[in-house]
């Protein structure tokens, strides 16, 4: 398992996916992408790899007082939309030359108990090769994130503005060696 934390982790993850696919590996899962309107961030979508199916993760919104929708800051998490696409992307068939990507395992995604259960199942399965992203620790620790960060079989890459371009080869090489 390879974990990316820091600045530019999704960009690095997407570049890693492209290189691995060119090398003949099956890459599946999802990444998270900002949604902007007139230059202003209005939310986040998840996008599946390799098919580019897209679904809402969260949107800026006024939460109805009677609503049970979870919020993170100004964002209302679109739990049903997220689960319908993310869970199906994580259930894909895995073969010996496949790598599963999960971007991101953070506060918004963790409102889904079904997602948490699926991630734990994947991480505890034999022979799975996973690249995931987690947030930089700030404030109160997030239990599943800390559990993942501290796994004995995890290699953690901290992504910064200075190293995010130079880490590509190292992350690709680690991913390839984990399934060879």
C-alpha positions as CSV (number, residue, x, y, z in Angstrom):
1,X,0.0,0.0,0.0
2,X,1.2,3.5,-0.9
3,X,-0.1,6.6,0.8
4,X,0.2,10.1,-0.5
5,X,-0.4,13.1,1.8
6,X,0.2,16.8,1.3
7,X,-0.1,19.3,-1.5
8,X,-0.8,18.1,-5.1
9,X,-1.5,14.5,-4.1
10,X,-4.4,14.1,-6.5
11,X,-2.3,15.4,-9.4
12,X,0.5,13.0,-8.6
13,X,-2.0,10.2,-8.2
14,X,-3.5,10.9,-11.7
15,X,-0.1,11.1,-13.3
16,X,0.9,7.8,-11.6
17,X,-2.3,6.2,-13.0
18,X,-1.4,7.3,-16.5
19,X,2.1,5.9,-16.3
20,X,1.0,2.6,-14.8
21,X,-1.7,2.2,-17.5
22,X,0.9,2.8,-20.2
23,X,3.1,0.1,-18.6
24,X,0.1,-2.4,-19.0
25,X,-1.2,-2.4,-15.5
26,X,-4.9,-2.3,-14.8
27,X,-5.7,0.8,-12.6
28,X,-9.1,1.1,-11.1
29,X,-10.8,3.1,-8.4
30,X,-11.5,6.8,-8.2
31,X,-10.0,10.3,-7.6
32,X,-11.5,13.5,-6.3
33,X,-11.7,16.6,-8.4
34,X,-12.6,20.2,-7.6
35,X,-15.7,21.6,-9.3
36,X,-15.5,25.3,-10.1
37,X,-18.0,27.8,-11.4
38,X,-16.8,31.2,-12.7
39,X,-13.4,30.5,-11.0
40,X,-14.9,29.8,-7.6
41,X,-14.8,26.3,-6.0
42,X,-18.4,25.1,-5.5
43,X,-17.7,21.5,-4.6
44,X,-16.0,18.2,-5.3
45,X,-16.8,15.3,-7.6
46,X,-15.4,11.8,-7.7
47,X,-14.2,10.5,-11.0
48,X,-13.7,6.8,-11.7
49,X,-10.5,5.3,-13.2
50,X,-10.4,4.2,-15.9
51,X,-13.9,5.1,-17.2
52,X,-14.1,8.7,-16.1
53,X,-17.7,8.3,-14.7
54,X,-18.4,11.3,-12.5
55,X,-20.6,11.8,-9.5
56,X,-21.0,14.6,-6.8
57,X,-19.2,14.2,-3.5
58,X,-20.0,17.6,-2.0
59,X,-21.4,21.0,-3.0
60,X,-21.5,24.4,-1.3
61,X,-25.0,24.7,0.0
62,X,-27.3,25.8,2.7
63,X,-28.1,22.8,4.7
64,X,-31.8,22.4,5.6
65,X,-32.1,22.4,9.4
66,X,-34.2,19.2,9.2
67,X,-31.8,17.5,6.7
68,X,-29.6,14.6,7.8
69,X,-27.0,15.4,5.1
70,X,-23.5,15.7,6.7
71,X,-21.4,18.9,6.3
72,X,-17.7,19.7,6.2
73,X,-17.3,23.4,6.5
74,X,-19.4,25.0,3.8
75,X,-19.8,21.8,1.9
76,X,-22.9,19.5,2.1
77,X,-21.7,15.9,1.4
78,X,-23.8,14.2,-1.2
79,X,-23.6,10.8,0.5
80,X,-26.0,8.8,-1.8
81,X,-24.3,10.1,-5.0
82,X,-20.8,9.4,-3.6
83,X,-21.7,5.9,-2.4
84,X,-23.3,4.8,-5.7
85,X,-20.2,5.5,-7.7
86,X,-17.4,5.1,-5.3
87,X,-18.5,1.7,-3.9
88,X,-19.0,0.3,-7.4
89,X,-15.5,1.5,-8.4
90,X,-14.0,-0.2,-5.4
91,X,-15.8,-3.5,-6.1
92,X,-14.2,-4.0,-9.5
93,X,-12.5,-7.2,-10.3
94,X,-8.8,-7.2,-9.2
95,X,-6.2,-9.2,-11.1
96,X,-2.5,-9.8,-10.6
97,X,-1.5,-6.7,-12.6
98,X,-4.0,-4.4,-11.1
99,X,-3.7,-1.4,-8.7
100,X,-6.6,0.1,-6.8
101,X,-6.6,3.9,-6.3
102,X,-8.6,5.7,-3.6
103,X,-8.5,9.5,-3.5
104,X,-9.2,10.6,-0.9
105,X,-9.9,8.9,2.4
106,X,-10.9,12.0,4.3
107,X,-13.6,13.6,6.4
108,X,-16.2,13.8,3.6
109,X,-15.8,10.2,2.4
110,X,-15.8,8.9,6.0
111,X,-19.4,9.9,6.6
112,X,-20.2,6.7,4.6
113,X,-20.0,3.7,6.9
114,X,-20.3,1.5,3.8
115,X,-17.2,3.2,2.3
116,X,-15.3,2.8,5.6
117,X,-16.2,-0.9,5.6
118,X,-15.1,-1.4,2.0
119,X,-11.8,0.4,2.5
120,X,-11.0,-1.8,5.5
121,X,-11.9,-4.9,3.6
122,X,-9.6,-3.9,0.7
123,X,-6.7,-3.0,2.9
124,X,-7.0,-6.2,4.9
125,X,-7.2,-8.5,1.8
126,X,-4.2,-10.5,0.7
127,X,-2.3,-9.4,-2.4
128,X,-4.1,-6.1,-2.9
129,X,-2.0,-3.2,-4.3
130,X,-3.5,0.1,-3.2
131,X,-2.5,3.7,-3.7
132,X,-4.6,6.0,-1.6
133,X,-4.4,9.6,-0.5
134,X,-5.1,10.9,3.0
135,X,-5.2,14.4,4.5
136,X,-2.3,16.1,6.3
137,X,-3.0,15.7,10.0
138,X,-4.4,18.9,11.5
139,X,-6.6,19.3,14.6
140,X,-8.3,16.2,15.9
141,X,-7.0,12.9,14.4
142,X,-9.4,11.0,12.1
143,X,-9.3,7.4,13.4
144,X,-9.4,5.5,10.0
145,X,-6.8,7.9,8.5
146,X,-4.5,7.3,11.5
147,X,-5.1,3.6,11.2
148,X,-4.1,3.7,7.6
149,X,-1.1,6.0,8.2
150,X,0.3,3.6,10.8
151,X,-0.1,0.3,8.9
152,X,3.0,-1.8,8.9
153,X,2.6,-2.5,5.2
154,X,2.3,1.2,4.2
155,X,4.8,3.3,2.4
156,X,3.9,7.0,3.0
157,X,5.0,9.7,0.6
158,X,4.6,13.3,1.8
159,X,3.8,15.5,-1.2
160,X,5.0,19.1,-1.2
161,X,5.0,21.8,-3.9
162,X,8.8,21.3,-4.2
163,X,8.8,17.5,-4.6
164,X,5.4,16.6,-6.2
165,X,6.9,16.5,-9.8
166,X,10.0,14.5,-8.8
167,X,8.1,11.9,-6.8
168,X,6.3,10.4,-9.8
169,X,9.1,7.9,-10.7
170,X,9.5,6.8,-7.1
171,X,5.7,6.2,-6.6
172,X,5.4,4.3,-9.9
173,X,8.4,2.2,-9.1
174,X,7.1,1.3,-5.7
175,X,3.7,0.4,-7.1
176,X,5.2,-1.8,-9.8
177,X,7.5,-3.6,-7.3
178,X,4.6,-4.2,-5.0
179,X,2.8,-6.4,-7.6
180,X,5.7,-7.9,-9.3
